[in-house]
Amino acid sequence: MQVDVDIVIISAFLVVNLIAGFYSGRGIKTIKEYAVGDRNFGTATIAATIIATWISGSFFTVCISQTYKRVYGFFLLL
């Protein structure tokens, strides 16, 4: 029986994420604490999150518009 390496990697990734999630969320008792992170964020963390979201959204929009204009030629440049 041959083990598929991709399935092993994905399974290990999911297990590590579950363990990290349970470990980091062990002190959360209410949905409000979960939703606002117990107001435990610094200015740099909030700014980095907003900037990353903005850049990601812009990149996605540009990719869609370039694909529409040039069909699939744009993805060959990536």
PyMOL Python script that loads the backbone (N, CA, C, O; Angstrom):
from pymol import cmd

cmd.read_pdbstr("""\
ATOM      1  N   MET A   1       0.847  -1.173   0.000  1.00  0.00           N
ATOM      2  CA  MET A   1       0.000   0.000   0.000  1.00  0.00           C
ATOM      3  C   MET A   1       0.891   1.234   0.000  1.00  0.00           C
ATOM      4  O   MET A   1       1.763   1.382   0.856  1.00  0.00           O
ATOM      5  N   GLN A   2       0.664   2.120  -0.972  1.00  0.00           N
ATOM      6  CA  GLN A   2       1.470   3.325  -1.094  1.00  0.00           C
ATOM      7  C   GLN A   2       0.745   4.499  -0.448  1.00  0.00           C
ATOM      8  O   GLN A   2      -0.446   4.706  -0.677  1.00  0.00           O
ATOM      9  N   VAL A   3       1.476   5.269   0.366  1.00  0.00           N
ATOM     10  CA  VAL A   3       0.901   6.426   1.043  1.00  0.00           C
ATOM     11  C   VAL A   3       1.120   7.646   0.161  1.00  0.00           C
ATOM     12  O   VAL A   3       2.232   7.895  -0.305  1.00  0.00           O
ATOM     13  N   ASP A   4       0.063   8.396  -0.062  1.00  0.00           N
ATOM     14  CA  ASP A   4       0.160   9.603  -0.865  1.00  0.00           C
ATOM     15  C   ASP A   4       0.757  10.719  -0.008  1.00  0.00           C
ATOM     16  O   ASP A   4       0.208  11.071   1.037  1.00  0.00           O
ATOM     17  N   VAL A   5       1.872  11.265  -0.453  1.00  0.00           N
ATOM     18  CA  VAL A   5       2.600  12.280   0.319  1.00  0.00           C
ATOM     19  C   VAL A   5       1.763  13.536   0.500  1.00  0.00           C
ATOM     20  O   VAL A   5       1.813  14.165   1.557  1.00  0.00           O
ATOM     21  N   ASP A   6       0.990  13.911  -0.519  1.00  0.00           N
ATOM     22  CA  ASP A   6       0.156  15.110  -0.424  1.00  0.00           C
ATOM     23  C   ASP A   6      -0.868  14.992   0.701  1.00  0.00           C
ATOM     24  O   ASP A   6      -1.084  15.942   1.452  1.00  0.00           O
ATOM     25  N   ILE A   7      -1.486  13.840   0.813  1.00  0.00           N
ATOM     26  CA  ILE A   7      -2.486  13.636   1.867  1.00  0.00           C
ATOM     27  C   ILE A   7      -1.838  13.698   3.242  1.00  0.00           C
ATOM     28  O   ILE A   7      -2.424  14.244   4.177  1.00  0.00           O
ATOM     29  N   VAL A   8      -0.648  13.151   3.376  1.00  0.00           N
ATOM     30  CA  VAL A   8       0.069  13.201   4.656  1.00  0.00           C
ATOM     31  C   VAL A   8       0.399  14.646   5.024  1.00  0.00           C
ATOM     32  O   VAL A   8       0.219  15.045   6.175  1.00  0.00           O
ATOM     33  N   ILE A   9       0.879  15.430   4.065  1.00  0.00           N
ATOM     34  CA  ILE A   9       1.246  16.821   4.326  1.00  0.00           C
ATOM     35  C   ILE A   9       0.021  17.636   4.711  1.00  0.00           C
ATOM     36  O   ILE A   9       0.060  18.391   5.683  1.00  0.00           O
ATOM     37  N   ILE A  10      -1.059  17.493   3.965  1.00  0.00           N
ATOM     38  CA  ILE A  10      -2.279  18.247   4.273  1.00  0.00           C
ATOM     39  C   ILE A  10      -2.855  17.831   5.617  1.00  0.00           C
ATOM     40  O   ILE A  10      -3.296  18.679   6.394  1.00  0.00           O
ATOM     41  N   SER A  11      -2.856  16.546   5.895  1.00  0.00           N
ATOM     42  CA  SER A  11      -3.365  16.071   7.187  1.00  0.00           C
ATOM     43  C   SER A  11      -2.527  16.601   8.340  1.00  0.00           C
ATOM     44  O   SER A  11      -3.071  17.031   9.357  1.00  0.00           O
ATOM     45  N   ALA A  12      -1.209  16.574   8.191  1.00  0.00           N
ATOM     46  CA  ALA A  12      -0.330  17.101   9.242  1.00  0.00           C
ATOM     47  C   ALA A  12      -0.561  18.597   9.437  1.00  0.00           C
ATOM     48  O   ALA A  12      -0.585  19.085  10.567  1.00  0.00           O
ATOM     49  N   PHE A  13      -0.730  19.315   8.342  1.00  0.00           N
ATOM     50  CA  PHE A  13      -1.006  20.753   8.420  1.00  0.00           C
ATOM     51  C   PHE A  13      -2.294  21.028   9.188  1.00  0.00           C
ATOM     52  O   PHE A  13      -2.338  21.912  10.043  1.00  0.00           O
ATOM     53  N   LEU A  14      -3.340  20.267   8.879  1.00  0.00           N
ATOM     54  CA  LEU A  14      -4.617  20.459   9.566  1.00  0.00           C
ATOM     55  C   LEU A  14      -4.518  20.111  11.051  1.00  0.00           C
ATOM     56  O   LEU A  14      -5.091  20.808  11.888  1.00  0.00           O
ATOM     57  N   VAL A  15      -3.813  19.064  11.377  1.00  0.00           N
ATOM     58  CA  VAL A  15      -3.643  18.680  12.787  1.00  0.00           C
ATOM     59  C   VAL A  15      -2.870  19.751  13.544  1.00  0.00           C
ATOM     60  O   VAL A  15      -3.245  20.112  14.660  1.00  0.00           O
ATOM     61  N   VAL A  16      -1.801  20.260  12.955  1.00  0.00           N
ATOM     62  CA  VAL A  16      -1.021  21.319  13.606  1.00  0.00           C
ATOM     63  C   VAL A  16      -1.878  22.562  13.798  1.00  0.00           C
ATOM     64  O   VAL A  16      -1.801  23.202  14.846  1.00  0.00           O
ATOM     65  N   ASN A  17      -2.698  22.918  12.800  1.00  0.00           N
ATOM     66  CA  ASN A  17      -3.587  24.075  12.939  1.00  0.00           C
ATOM     67  C   ASN A  17      -4.620  23.864  14.048  1.00  0.00           C
ATOM     68  O   ASN A  17      -4.909  24.784  14.812  1.00  0.00           O
ATOM     69  N   LEU A  18      -5.165  22.678  14.133  1.00  0.00           N
ATOM     70  CA  LEU A  18      -6.124  22.391  15.207  1.00  0.00           C
ATOM     71  C   LEU A  18      -5.472  22.506  16.581  1.00  0.00           C
ATOM     72  O   LEU A  18      -6.041  23.100  17.497  1.00  0.00           O
ATOM     73  N   ILE A  19      -4.297  21.944  16.717  1.00  0.00           N
ATOM     74  CA  ILE A  19      -3.595  22.014  18.006  1.00  0.00           C
ATOM     75  C   ILE A  19      -3.279  23.458  18.364  1.00  0.00           C
ATOM     76  O   ILE A  19      -3.489  23.877  19.502  1.00  0.00           O
ATOM     77  N   ALA A  20      -2.771  24.227  17.389  1.00  0.00           N
ATOM     78  CA  ALA A  20      -2.457  25.639  17.645  1.00  0.00           C
ATOM     79  C   ALA A  20      -3.716  26.429  17.993  1.00  0.00           C
ATOM     80  O   ALA A  20      -3.687  27.291  18.871  1.00  0.00           O
ATOM     81  N   GLY A  21      -4.824  26.134  17.303  1.00  0.00           N
ATOM     82  CA  GLY A  21      -6.079  26.828  17.582  1.00  0.00           C
ATOM     83  C   GLY A  21      -6.618  26.520  18.967  1.00  0.00           C
ATOM     84  O   GLY A  21      -7.057  27.420  19.683  1.00  0.00           O
ATOM     85  N   PHE A  22      -6.585  25.257  19.343  1.00  0.00           N
ATOM     86  CA  PHE A  22      -7.055  24.888  20.688  1.00  0.00           C
ATOM     87  C   PHE A  22      -6.151  25.469  21.770  1.00  0.00           C
ATOM     88  O   PHE A  22      -6.627  25.889  22.825  1.00  0.00           O
ATOM     89  N   TYR A  23      -4.860  25.490  21.509  1.00  0.00           N
ATOM     90  CA  TYR A  23      -3.917  26.032  22.482  1.00  0.00           C
ATOM     91  C   TYR A  23      -4.111  27.541  22.659  1.00  0.00           C
ATOM     92  O   TYR A  23      -4.134  28.039  23.785  1.00  0.00           O
ATOM     93  N   SER A  24      -4.250  28.260  21.555  1.00  0.00           N
ATOM     94  CA  SER A  24      -4.384  29.715  21.659  1.00  0.00           C
ATOM     95  C   SER A  24      -5.772  30.136  22.135  1.00  0.00           C
ATOM     96  O   SER A  24      -5.930  31.232  22.673  1.00  0.00           O
ATOM     97  N   GLY A  25      -6.770  29.290  21.948  1.00  0.00           N
ATOM     98  CA  GLY A  25      -8.120  29.650  22.359  1.00  0.00           C
ATOM     99  C   GLY A  25      -8.541  29.084  23.691  1.00  0.00           C
ATOM    100  O   GLY A  25      -9.725  29.115  24.028  1.00  0.00           O
ATOM    101  N   ARG A  26      -7.598  28.567  24.459  1.00  0.00           N
ATOM    102  CA  ARG A  26      -7.959  27.909  25.720  1.00  0.00           C
ATOM    103  C   ARG A  26      -8.528  28.864  26.761  1.00  0.00           C
ATOM    104  O   ARG A  26      -9.248  28.421  27.656  1.00  0.00           O
ATOM    105  N   GLY A  27      -8.229  30.168  26.675  1.00  0.00           N
ATOM    106  CA  GLY A  27      -8.740  31.115  27.663  1.00  0.00           C
ATOM    107  C   GLY A  27     -10.017  31.820  27.248  1.00  0.00           C
ATOM    108  O   GLY A  27     -10.566  32.599  28.028  1.00  0.00           O
ATOM    109  N   ILE A  28     -10.504  31.570  26.044  1.00  0.00           N
ATOM    110  CA  ILE A  28     -11.701  32.239  25.531  1.00  0.00           C
ATOM    111  C   ILE A  28     -12.937  31.551  26.106  1.00  0.00           C
ATOM    112  O   ILE A  28     -13.120  30.342  25.960  1.00  0.00           O
ATOM    113  N   LYS A  29     -13.775  32.344  26.759  1.00  0.00           N
ATOM    114  CA  LYS A  29     -14.965  31.787  27.401  1.00  0.00           C
ATOM    115  C   LYS A  29     -16.262  32.232  26.729  1.00  0.00           C
ATOM    116  O   LYS A  29     -17.253  31.502  26.768  1.00  0.00           O
ATOM    117  N   THR A  30     -16.274  33.419  26.112  1.00  0.00           N
ATOM    118  CA  THR A  30     -17.498  33.934  25.498  1.00  0.00           C
ATOM    119  C   THR A  30     -17.247  34.254  24.030  1.00  0.00           C
ATOM    120  O   THR A  30     -16.103  34.356  23.588  1.00  0.00           O
ATOM    121  N   ILE A  31     -18.338  34.412  23.284  1.00  0.00           N
ATOM    122  CA  ILE A  31     -18.226  34.759  21.872  1.00  0.00           C
ATOM    123  C   ILE A  31     -17.696  36.181  21.711  1.00  0.00           C
ATOM    124  O   ILE A  31     -17.038  36.486  20.716  1.00  0.00           O
ATOM    125  N   LYS A  32     -17.976  37.054  22.681  1.00  0.00           N
ATOM    126  CA  LYS A  32     -17.473  38.430  22.606  1.00  0.00           C
ATOM    127  C   LYS A  32     -15.952  38.444  22.722  1.00  0.00           C
ATOM    128  O   LYS A  32     -15.289  39.191  22.002  1.00  0.00           O
ATOM    129  N   GLU A  33     -15.394  37.643  23.603  1.00  0.00           N
ATOM    130  CA  GLU A  33     -13.940  37.554  23.717  1.00  0.00           C
ATOM    131  C   GLU A  33     -13.333  37.042  22.420  1.00  0.00           C
ATOM    132  O   GLU A  33     -12.271  37.506  22.005  1.00  0.00           O
ATOM    133  N   TYR A  34     -13.995  36.093  21.780  1.00  0.00           N
ATOM    134  CA  TYR A  34     -13.506  35.538  20.521  1.00  0.00           C
ATOM    135  C   TYR A  34     -13.568  36.585  19.402  1.00  0.00           C
ATOM    136  O   TYR A  34     -12.621  36.733  18.630  1.00  0.00           O
ATOM    137  N   ALA A  35     -14.686  37.304  19.324  1.00  0.00           N
ATOM    138  CA  ALA A  35     -14.917  38.233  18.220  1.00  0.00           C
ATOM    139  C   ALA A  35     -13.974  39.432  18.253  1.00  0.00           C
ATOM    140  O   ALA A  35     -13.504  39.871  17.204  1.00  0.00           O
ATOM    141  N   VAL A  36     -13.694  39.961  19.425  1.00  0.00           N
ATOM    142  CA  VAL A  36     -12.842  41.159  19.518  1.00  0.00           C
ATOM    143  C   VAL A  36     -11.466  40.845  20.077  1.00  0.00           C
ATOM    144  O   VAL A  36     -10.701  41.761  20.379  1.00  0.00           O
ATOM    145  N   GLY A  37     -11.142  39.593  20.217  1.00  0.00           N
ATOM    146  CA  GLY A  37      -9.811  39.220  20.689  1.00  0.00           C
ATOM    147  C   GLY A  37      -9.527  39.703  22.092  1.00  0.00           C
ATOM    148  O   GLY A  37      -8.372  39.922  22.455  1.00  0.00           O
ATOM    149  N   ASP A  38     -10.566  39.870  22.880  1.00  0.00           N
ATOM    150  CA  ASP A  38     -10.445  40.362  24.259  1.00  0.00           C
ATOM    151  C   ASP A  38      -9.723  41.710  24.304  1.00  0.00           C
ATOM    152  O   ASP A  38      -9.096  42.066  25.302  1.00  0.00           O
ATOM    153  N   ARG A  39      -9.828  42.457  23.187  1.00  0.00           N
ATOM    154  CA  ARG A  39      -9.221  43.790  23.033  1.00  0.00           C
ATOM    155  C   ARG A  39      -7.745  43.772  23.426  1.00  0.00           C
ATOM    156  O   ARG A  39      -7.267  44.632  24.165  1.00  0.00           O
ATOM    157  N   ASN A  40      -7.052  42.785  22.919  1.00  0.00           N
ATOM    158  CA  ASN A  40      -5.664  42.564  23.300  1.00  0.00           C
ATOM    159  C   ASN A  40      -4.721  42.764  22.111  1.00  0.00           C
ATOM    160  O   ASN A  40      -3.719  42.058  21.998  1.00  0.00           O
ATOM    161  N   PHE A  41      -5.033  43.729  21.213  1.00  0.00           N
ATOM    162  CA  PHE A  41      -4.226  43.970  20.031  1.00  0.00           C
ATOM    163  C   PHE A  41      -3.526  45.310  20.122  1.00  0.00           C
ATOM    164  O   PHE A  41      -4.080  46.282  20.635  1.00  0.00           O
ATOM    165  N   GLY A  42      -2.304  45.353  19.621  1.00  0.00           N
ATOM    166  CA  GLY A  42      -1.571  46.600  19.553  1.00  0.00           C
ATOM    167  C   GLY A  42      -1.882  47.332  18.251  1.00  0.00           C
ATOM    168  O   GLY A  42      -2.500  46.777  17.342  1.00  0.00           O
ATOM    169  N   THR A  43      -1.447  48.574  18.178  1.00  0.00           N
ATOM    170  CA  THR A  43      -1.687  49.386  16.991  1.00  0.00           C
ATOM    171  C   THR A  43      -1.009  48.782  15.766  1.00  0.00           C
ATOM    172  O   THR A  43      -1.591  48.769  14.681  1.00  0.00           O
ATOM    173  N   ALA A  44       0.206  48.286  15.928  1.00  0.00           N
ATOM    174  CA  ALA A  44       0.935  47.702  14.799  1.00  0.00           C
ATOM    175  C   ALA A  44       0.220  46.472  14.258  1.00  0.00           C
ATOM    176  O   ALA A  44       0.184  46.266  13.045  1.00  0.00           O
ATOM    177  N   THR A  45      -0.341  45.665  15.121  1.00  0.00           N
ATOM    178  CA  THR A  45      -1.053  44.460  14.684  1.00  0.00           C
ATOM    179  C   THR A  45      -2.300  44.825  13.887  1.00  0.00           C
ATOM    180  O   THR A  45      -2.566  44.231  12.842  1.00  0.00           O
ATOM    181  N   ILE A  46      -3.053  45.784  14.368  1.00  0.00           N
ATOM    182  CA  ILE A  46      -4.269  46.204  13.669  1.00  0.00           C
ATOM    183  C   ILE A  46      -3.912  46.835  12.330  1.00  0.00           C
ATOM    184  O   ILE A  46      -4.554  46.548  11.320  1.00  0.00           O
ATOM    185  N   ALA A  47      -2.887  47.697  12.313  1.00  0.00           N
ATOM    186  CA  ALA A  47      -2.470  48.339  11.063  1.00  0.00           C
ATOM    187  C   ALA A  47      -1.997  47.309  10.048  1.00  0.00           C
ATOM    188  O   ALA A  47      -2.348  47.397   8.872  1.00  0.00           O
ATOM    189  N   ALA A  48      -1.205  46.333  10.487  1.00  0.00           N
ATOM    190  CA  ALA A  48      -0.710  45.298   9.576  1.00  0.00           C
ATOM    191  C   ALA A  48      -1.852  44.471   9.004  1.00  0.00           C
ATOM    192  O   ALA A  48      -1.819  44.102   7.830  1.00  0.00           O
ATOM    193  N   THR A  49      -2.851  44.176   9.808  1.00  0.00           N
ATOM    194  CA  THR A  49      -4.000  43.405   9.343  1.00  0.00           C
ATOM    195  C   THR A  49      -4.792  44.168   8.293  1.00  0.00           C
ATOM    196  O   THR A  49      -5.179  43.608   7.268  1.00  0.00           O
ATOM    197  N   ILE A  50      -5.030  45.450   8.553  1.00  0.00           N
ATOM    198  CA  ILE A  50      -5.785  46.273   7.606  1.00  0.00           C
ATOM    199  C   ILE A  50      -5.016  46.430   6.298  1.00  0.00           C
ATOM    200  O   ILE A  50      -5.604  46.314   5.222  1.00  0.00           O
ATOM    201  N   ILE A  51      -3.717  46.690   6.372  1.00  0.00           N
ATOM    202  CA  ILE A  51      -2.900  46.862   5.168  1.00  0.00           C
ATOM    203  C   ILE A  51      -2.833  45.575   4.362  1.00  0.00           C
ATOM    204  O   ILE A  51      -2.948  45.612   3.137  1.00  0.00           O
ATOM    205  N   ALA A  52      -2.649  44.441   5.023  1.00  0.00           N
ATOM    206  CA  ALA A  52      -2.593  43.161   4.318  1.00  0.00           C
ATOM    207  C   ALA A  52      -3.915  42.858   3.615  1.00  0.00           C
ATOM    208  O   ALA A  52      -3.918  42.350   2.494  1.00  0.00           O
ATOM    209  N   THR A  53      -5.027  43.162   4.262  1.00  0.00           N
ATOM    210  CA  THR A  53      -6.334  42.952   3.653  1.00  0.00           C
ATOM    211  C   THR A  53      -6.516  43.853   2.446  1.00  0.00           C
ATOM    212  O   THR A  53      -7.036  43.421   1.417  1.00  0.00           O
ATOM    213  N   TRP A  54      -6.090  45.097   2.566  1.00  0.00           N
ATOM    214  CA  TRP A  54      -6.215  46.062   1.480  1.00  0.00           C
ATOM    215  C   TRP A  54      -5.367  45.640   0.284  1.00  0.00           C
ATOM    216  O   TRP A  54      -5.844  45.675  -0.851  1.00  0.00           O
ATOM    217  N   ILE A  55      -4.131  45.246   0.516  1.00  0.00           N
ATOM    218  CA  ILE A  55      -3.241  44.833  -0.567  1.00  0.00           C
ATOM    219  C   ILE A  55      -3.771  43.572  -1.239  1.00  0.00           C
ATOM    220  O   ILE A  55      -3.764  43.473  -2.466  1.00  0.00           O
ATOM    221  N   SER A  56      -4.224  42.623  -0.455  1.00  0.00           N
ATOM    222  CA  SER A  56      -4.751  41.382  -1.011  1.00  0.00           C
ATOM    223  C   SER A  56      -5.980  41.647  -1.867  1.00  0.00           C
ATOM    224  O   SER A  56      -6.105  41.090  -2.958  1.00  0.00           O
ATOM    225  N   GLY A  57      -6.876  42.479  -1.392  1.00  0.00           N
ATOM    226  CA  GLY A  57      -8.074  42.819  -2.162  1.00  0.00           C
ATOM    227  C   GLY A  57      -7.728  43.528  -3.455  1.00  0.00           C
ATOM    228  O   GLY A  57      -8.335  43.260  -4.492  1.00  0.00           O
ATOM    229  N   SER A  58      -6.761  44.429  -3.406  1.00  0.00           N
ATOM    230  CA  SER A  58      -6.344  45.148  -4.613  1.00  0.00           C
ATOM    231  C   SER A  58      -5.721  44.193  -5.619  1.00  0.00           C
ATOM    232  O   SER A  58      -6.025  44.264  -6.810  1.00  0.00           O
ATOM    233  N   PHE A  59      -4.858  43.305  -5.160  1.00  0.00           N
ATOM    234  CA  PHE A  59      -4.211  42.345  -6.052  1.00  0.00           C
ATOM    235  C   PHE A  59      -5.237  41.444  -6.716  1.00  0.00           C
ATOM    236  O   PHE A  59      -5.144  41.173  -7.913  1.00  0.00           O
ATOM    237  N   PHE A  60      -6.209  40.982  -5.955  1.00  0.00           N
ATOM    238  CA  PHE A  60      -7.249  40.115  -6.500  1.00  0.00           C
ATOM    239  C   PHE A  60      -8.050  40.846  -7.568  1.00  0.00           C
ATOM    240  O   PHE A  60      -8.357  40.270  -8.612  1.00  0.00           O
ATOM    241  N   THR A  61      -8.394  42.114  -7.318  1.00  0.00           N
ATOM    242  CA  THR A  61      -9.154  42.906  -8.281  1.00  0.00           C
ATOM    243  C   THR A  61      -8.353  43.125  -9.553  1.00  0.00           C
ATOM    244  O   THR A  61      -8.895  43.013 -10.653  1.00  0.00           O
ATOM    245  N   VAL A  62      -7.064  43.437  -9.415  1.00  0.00           N
ATOM    246  CA  VAL A  62      -6.214  43.645 -10.588  1.00  0.00           C
ATOM    247  C   VAL A  62      -6.097  42.357 -11.392  1.00  0.00           C
ATOM    248  O   VAL A  62      -6.171  42.392 -12.620  1.00  0.00           O
ATOM    249  N   CYS A  63      -5.916  41.231 -10.730  1.00  0.00           N
ATOM    250  CA  CYS A  63      -5.819  39.951 -11.443  1.00  0.00           C
ATOM    251  C   CYS A  63      -7.080  39.662 -12.249  1.00  0.00           C
ATOM    252  O   CYS A  63      -7.003  39.216 -13.393  1.00  0.00           O
ATOM    253  N   ILE A  64      -8.228  39.914 -11.655  1.00  0.00           N
ATOM    254  CA  ILE A  64      -9.490  39.668 -12.349  1.00  0.00           C
ATOM    255  C   ILE A  64      -9.624  40.582 -13.560  1.00  0.00           C
ATOM    256  O   ILE A  64     -10.000  40.124 -14.639  1.00  0.00           O
ATOM    257  N   SER A  65      -9.321  41.870 -13.396  1.00  0.00           N
ATOM    258  CA  SER A  65      -9.479  42.805 -14.509  1.00  0.00           C
ATOM    259  C   SER A  65      -8.478  42.516 -15.626  1.00  0.00           C
ATOM    260  O   SER A  65      -8.829  42.595 -16.803  1.00  0.00           O
ATOM    261  N   GLN A  66      -7.237  42.182 -15.272  1.00  0.00           N
ATOM    262  CA  GLN A  66      -6.242  41.860 -16.292  1.00  0.00           C
ATOM    263  C   GLN A  66      -6.592  40.565 -17.020  1.00  0.00           C
ATOM    264  O   GLN A  66      -6.368  40.452 -18.225  1.00  0.00           O
ATOM    265  N   THR A  67      -7.128  39.609 -16.314  1.00  0.00           N
ATOM    266  CA  THR A  67      -7.544  38.361 -16.946  1.00  0.00           C
ATOM    267  C   THR A  67      -8.684  38.622 -17.928  1.00  0.00           C
ATOM    268  O   THR A  67      -8.729  38.041 -19.013  1.00  0.00           O
ATOM    269  N   TYR A  68      -9.588  39.487 -17.540  1.00  0.00           N
ATOM    270  CA  TYR A  68     -10.712  39.818 -18.420  1.00  0.00           C
ATOM    271  C   TYR A  68     -10.214  40.524 -19.678  1.00  0.00           C
ATOM    272  O   TYR A  68     -10.697  40.258 -20.778  1.00  0.00           O
ATOM    273  N   LYS A  69      -9.237  41.432 -19.509  1.00  0.00           N
ATOM    274  CA  LYS A  69      -8.708  42.182 -20.657  1.00  0.00           C
ATOM    275  C   LYS A  69      -7.866  41.313 -21.580  1.00  0.00           C
ATOM    276  O   LYS A  69      -8.014  41.379 -22.800  1.00  0.00           O
ATOM    277  N   ARG A  70      -6.987  40.500 -21.009  1.00  0.00           N
ATOM    278  CA  ARG A  70      -5.998  39.782 -21.805  1.00  0.00           C
ATOM    279  C   ARG A  70      -6.233  38.280 -21.849  1.00  0.00           C
ATOM    280  O   ARG A  70      -5.346  37.525 -22.246  1.00  0.00           O
ATOM    281  N   VAL A  71      -7.363  37.860 -21.464  1.00  0.00           N
ATOM    282  CA  VAL A  71      -7.729  36.456 -21.357  1.00  0.00           C
ATOM    283  C   VAL A  71      -6.771  35.792 -20.365  1.00  0.00           C
ATOM    284  O   VAL A  71      -6.741  36.222 -19.212  1.00  0.00           O
ATOM    285  N   TYR A  72      -6.011  34.808 -20.723  1.00  0.00           N
ATOM    286  CA  TYR A  72      -5.159  34.107 -19.758  1.00  0.00           C
ATOM    287  C   TYR A  72      -3.699  34.485 -19.855  1.00  0.00           C
ATOM    288  O   TYR A  72      -2.883  33.911 -19.133  1.00  0.00           O
ATOM    289  N   GLY A  73      -3.332  35.410 -20.698  1.00  0.00           N
ATOM    290  CA  GLY A  73      -1.940  35.801 -20.859  1.00  0.00           C
ATOM    291  C   GLY A  73      -1.348  36.418 -19.604  1.00  0.00           C
ATOM    292  O   GLY A  73      -0.143  36.321 -19.375  1.00  0.00           O
ATOM    293  N   PHE A  74      -2.179  37.049 -18.791  1.00  0.00           N
ATOM    294  CA  PHE A  74      -1.689  37.697 -17.573  1.00  0.00           C
ATOM    295  C   PHE A  74      -1.136  36.668 -16.593  1.00  0.00           C
ATOM    296  O   PHE A  74      -0.149  36.942 -15.910  1.00  0.00           O
ATOM    297  N   PHE A  75      -1.745  35.506 -16.511  1.00  0.00           N
ATOM    298  CA  PHE A  75      -1.289  34.497 -15.547  1.00  0.00           C
ATOM    299  C   PHE A  75       0.046  33.883 -15.939  1.00  0.00           C
ATOM    300  O   PHE A  75       0.732  33.307 -15.095  1.00  0.00           O
ATOM    301  N   LEU A  76       0.417  33.996 -17.188  1.00  0.00           N
ATOM    302  CA  LEU A  76       1.731  33.504 -17.603  1.00  0.00           C
ATOM    303  C   LEU A  76       2.837  34.382 -17.042  1.00  0.00           C
ATOM    304  O   LEU A  76       3.968  33.925 -16.881  1.00  0.00           O
ATOM    305  N   LEU A  77       2.523  35.647 -16.739  1.00  0.00           N
ATOM    306  CA  LEU A  77       3.514  36.562 -16.165  1.00  0.00           C
ATOM    307  C   LEU A  77       3.743  36.291 -14.684  1.00  0.00           C
ATOM    308  O   LEU A  77       4.802  36.625 -14.154  1.00  0.00           O
ATOM    309  N   LEU A  78       2.772  35.696 -14.015  1.00  0.00           N
ATOM    310  CA  LEU A  78       2.909  35.408 -12.591  1.00  0.00           C
ATOM    311  C   LEU A  78       3.782  34.225 -12.439  1.00  0.00           C
ATOM    312  O   LEU A  78       4.044  33.791 -11.318  1.00  0.00           O
TER     313      LEU A  78
END
""", "prot")
cmd.dss("prot")
cmd.show_as("cartoon", "prot")
cmd.util.cbc("prot")
cmd.orient("prot")
